[in-house]
Amino acid sequence: MANDMQQGLGLEDPNYQVKEDGPVECLGKTFESDQARRDYYLAILAEKLKDPEFRAIEGFPIGDDEDILELSDPPYYTACPNPFVEDFVRHYGRPYDALEEYKREPYAADVSEGKNDPIYNAHSYHTKVPHKAIMRYVLHYTSPGDIVFDGFCGTGMTGVAAQQCGNKTVVESLGYRVLPDGKILSETKGIDGRSIWEPFSKLGERKTILNDLSPAATLIASNFNAPVNKAVFESQANRILGEIENEYGWMYSTLHSDEKTLGSINFTVWSDVFSCPECATEIIFWDVAVDEEKGSVRDSFACPSCAAELKKRSLEKTWVNEYDPILEKEVRYSKQKPVLINYSVPGVTKRFEKVPDKRDLEIFEKSSRQEISGWVPSVEFVKGDKTGEPIRLGLTHVHHMYTKKNLAVLSAFYEKVKATPDASQHLKMWLTSSQVWGTKQNRLLTSNYFKKRGGVIGQTLQGTLYVSSLSVETNLIERFRLRMKSVAHAAEGKSSIIETSSTAKSKYSIPSNSLDYVFIDPPFGSNLMYSELNIVWEAWNKVRTSILEEAIESRSQGKGSEEYRHIMSAAFENVYDMLKPGRWMTVEFSNTSAIVWNVIQESISRAGFIISNISALNKTHNGFNAVTNPTSVKQDLVISAYKPNGGFEERFVNESDSDGVWDFVRTHLGYLLVVKQQAGEIVKIPERDPRIIFDQVVSYFVRNLRDVPVSSKEFQVGLLERFVERDGMIFLPDQVAEYDKARLRGRQLKQLSIFVDDEASAIEWLRQLLNEKPQPYQDVHPKFINELSGWKKSEEQLELSKLLEQNFIKYDGESPLPPQIHSYLSTNFKEMRNLSKDDPLLIKKAKDRWYVPNLDREEDLQKLRERDLLKQFEEYRAHTGRRLKTVRMEAVRCGFKKAWQERDYPTIIQVAEKIPQNLLQEDQKLLMWYDQAQTRHSDESLF
């Protein structure tokens, strides 16, 4: 088969190799060949590795110098911190120019991209954002030649996206048009349904700096972002395949049912062997539990010996004691037996199945005794959050994750790739992309398998090191053959530079104000234990992750939300420093935890970024958690945040407090979306709500250690004096014309749905409800009750009557009719359109309706409400004993604000430690007051 493939490629000679000759240019230097380039930079890197200070950089991986050099392809990729990043920026970057005209709205369209692209599927990884989804953001925010940074790059899809921005065919596959001059047009649907094509970007590759803590990730990223000479790669791969097949092909052979024809095994199913708790008889799980007709595993089954009714959890594992020649000691692991062989015979399309016969069992036995002449990793699994699963089965070391047969074959591939002269990075990618298919982690998906009769062999369970009771041993030689075509999908040029280190490190080689755009998909809390999951790859690469700076929540590493926050804050602070003023950062978020969501937002804001928009990104493929856990998000969220331009930051330092408020608002409004449409309707933009804008002002002032100089009412009045209001949203004068134009052609403004889970969201829900329709208590109450199912357990739940009394006004039928109620009644009831405000019929209809007060009345209400809130807060402050189980969070927010104004930082800290910690961690405002109070209190304690 290997020879047939070589002939099909025109590579009849298995030793055939295509030579790459000719000069190459790299970072302004010219070399006689690409190998000369590599040798030159390897020598520099080798010297750097001898420097103790270089090795002390945070996130420096675990590995010997020679192994780091073996993986690296400098200057483009280093399996350690990259000392050539600054040269890359100097060569390709453009210095920050405060006078440069740059203006972008946040990219707020909800993005949906599939995962069936050949590039995406070339190498598996725990989580990836499709590069075509990232392309939309890169095209929107950047111009050709701009430098894009991804500090948690994973497999390097941001680099692929940035390079593909220069590929006309790929850009147009996203639904854009490319004009002959390179301008890219995007289509929007007008309110009237007509297509509008407008230029928004330009064709051309962007440069990228990619970084990740994991050397497994950066090695994969380096392959995705380096050009491949397909002829050279296929020649080398086919030669290796031929040699391996000649030496080990017998392991995957089986006799057809005619007992004459020799077939090739596609895969073998191995089943756990248990012991019956009643009679101690060995039970092969496959034999008793699998229902082939239904394509499922039975919940209960009978012991074939004693007929006892059993369930899997009641069975006892059977164990094997065996000498391990690699560890040179006896090991104990759970017993498995081969139960099904799926195979093919020459000239027949159909696949066949069989129960292993005598010859097959003899081959399995011989394979298990096969001496492994090459190197294999003997790295031990360290007890962690995910490694407990294989350890529980006796699989204590990386090489235990393979059957003896596949371990021998993989070792042979490893040795031959390593021995290949001038082995390309893509041979290494071929090796790593095939490794996962050879492990015991492949599990049989019984429903898919029996429905398609062999069409689906199974898959690994993402985010785990899970080994199923029905595992699949693939034909690893065939797997390598199939992966050849995938690996060939790679970059067309070298436009990325990649390093292996921590984005949170204390000293970055990227100069300040030098990046044009940032796109990152960071790790989120305890979603994935990357260092544990990557250990199988990294053991073969001989360079492993340094976990000290790993941004995760992990019991085994002793990291909770605070440790995660510290690392993410340091990372965002570095990104903030490196990004040019006025430019954008996009953060892709995937976690259902409100605490993690708050940590990310808090870390972004604490670094100095201002969040402008949050939209959805649907990767159209659910991982394990999204499928099985109903609370898991089905869509990832995308945070758009900007770094304020340099002019504003300089002015803010010197401006009076009042001037600083309105300068901030003016600057912030310029970074907000002007019009947002969904399904032909205009959608309200929450970031333009006056109260949200005031929250941003408060946050910015507090983080810059300045007191907020205006009250909420003064701010609202000042907004209307200086800016333009439309539909409850605030605009700059030059923005409102665009909004008015869209509004005139549109239908009714679509309000955002509000999820009620606490007092603040309940008030907002009532405000929206009563703004649309002032109504009496008996009409509001049933609607309100229907919204309460998600109320937080630790948050004190208020009665509707109290919420209405403290935040809204009930018309008494005696005072002058409020314009809000008059407008609603005269608009919605024909018989009342021409009635005067004091007409008895109108008064009767309006009596007892609750409505949203104007600014003056609202301020009076807020003063009364604030007294009640502070009284409640004082009770919390005086509380002694155990931590409070439930609290009124609005009271805590009000108390924190007052304590901050009075510089009473110890009170904020003390009360924060008394309330339920999940509420503190989930509330961005509280966390801001608490963090800043800790900082101020600590600073004052020094003097």
Sequence and secondary structure as in RCSB ss.txt:
>XXXX:A:sequence
MANDMQQGLGLEDPNYQVKEDGPVECLGKTFESDQARRDYYLAILAEKLKDPEFRAIEGFPIGDDEDILELSDPP
YYTACPNPFVEDFVRHYGRPYDALEEYKREPYAADVSEGKNDPIYNAHSYHTKVPHKAIMRYVLHYTSPGDIVFD
GFCGTGMTGVAAQQCGNKTVVESLGYRVLPDGKILSETKGIDGRSIWEPFSKLGERKTILNDLSPAATLIASNFN
APVNKAVFESQANRILGEIENEYGWMYSTLHSDEKTLGSINFTVWSDVFSCPECATEIIFWDVAVDEEKGSVRDS
FACPSCAAELKKRSLEKTWVNEYDPILEKEVRYSKQKPVLINYSVPGVTKRFEKVPDKRDLEIFEKSSRQEISGW
VPSVEFVKGDKTGEPIRLGLTHVHHMYTKKNLAVLSAFYEKVKATPDASQHLKMWLTSSQVWGTKQNRLLTSNYF
KKRGGVIGQTLQGTLYVSSLSVETNLIERFRLRMKSVAHAAEGKSSIIETSSTAKSKYSIPSNSLDYVFIDPPFG
SNLMYSELNIVWEAWNKVRTSILEEAIESRSQGKGSEEYRHIMSAAFENVYDMLKPGRWMTVEFSNTSAIVWNVI
QESISRAGFIISNISALNKTHNGFNAVTNPTSVKQDLVISAYKPNGGFEERFVNESDSDGVWDFVRTHLGYLLVV
KQQAGEIVKIPERDPRIIFDQVVSYFVRNLRDVPVSSKEFQVGLLERFVERDGMIFLPDQVAEYDKARLRGRQLK
QLSIFVDDEASAIEWLRQLLNEKPQPYQDVHPKFINELSGWKKSEEQLELSKLLEQNFIKYDGESPLPPQIHSYL
STNFKEMRNLSKDDPLLIKKAKDRWYVPNLDREEDLQKLRERDLLKQFEEYRAHTGRRLKTVRMEAVRCGFKKAW
QERDYPTIIQVAEKIPQNLLQEDQKLLMWYDQAQTRHSDESLF
>XXXX:A:secstr
 HHHHHHHTT  STT      S EEETTEEESSHHHHHHHHHHHHHHHHT HHHHTSTT  B  HHHHHHH BTT
TB SS  TTHHHHHHHH     TTS        S EE  S  TTGGGS  S    HHHHHHHHHHH  TT EEEE
TT TTTHHHHHHHHTT HHHHHHTT EE TTSEEEEEEE TTS EEEEEEEE    EEEEEES HHHHHHHHHHT
SB  HHHHHHHHHHHHHHHHHHHGGGGEEE TTSSSEEEEEEEEEEEEEE TTT  EEEHHHHHEETTTTEE SE
EE TTT  EEEGGG EE EEEEEETTTTEEEEEE EEEEEEEEE TT  S EEE   HHHHHHHHHHHT    S 
    B    TTTHHHHHTT  BGGGGB HHHHHHHHHHHHHHHHSTT  HHHHHHHHHHHGGGBTT B  HHHHH
HHTSS   B  TTS    SEEEEE HHHHHHHHHHHHT  BSS  EEEEES TT S  SS TT EEEEEE    T
TS  HHHHTHHHHHHHT B  GGG  S BTTTTB HHHHHHHHHHHHHHHHHHEEEEEEEEEEE    HHHHHHH
HHHHHHHT EEEEEEEEE S   HHHHH TTS SSEEEEEEE   HHHHHHHHHS HHHHHHHHHHHHHTTS S 
 EETTEEB  GGGSHHHHHHHHHHHHHHTT    S HHHHHHHHHHHSEEETTEEE HHHHHHHHHHHHTS S B
       SHHHHHHHHHHHHHH  EEHHHHHHHHHHTGGG  TTB    HHHHHHHH EE  SSS   HHHHHHH
HHH GGGTT  TT HHHHHHHTTEEE   HHHHHHHHHHHHHHHHHHHHHHHH  SS  S B HHHHHHHHHHHH
HTT HHHHHHHHTTS HHHHHH HHHHHHHHHHHHHHHHHHT 
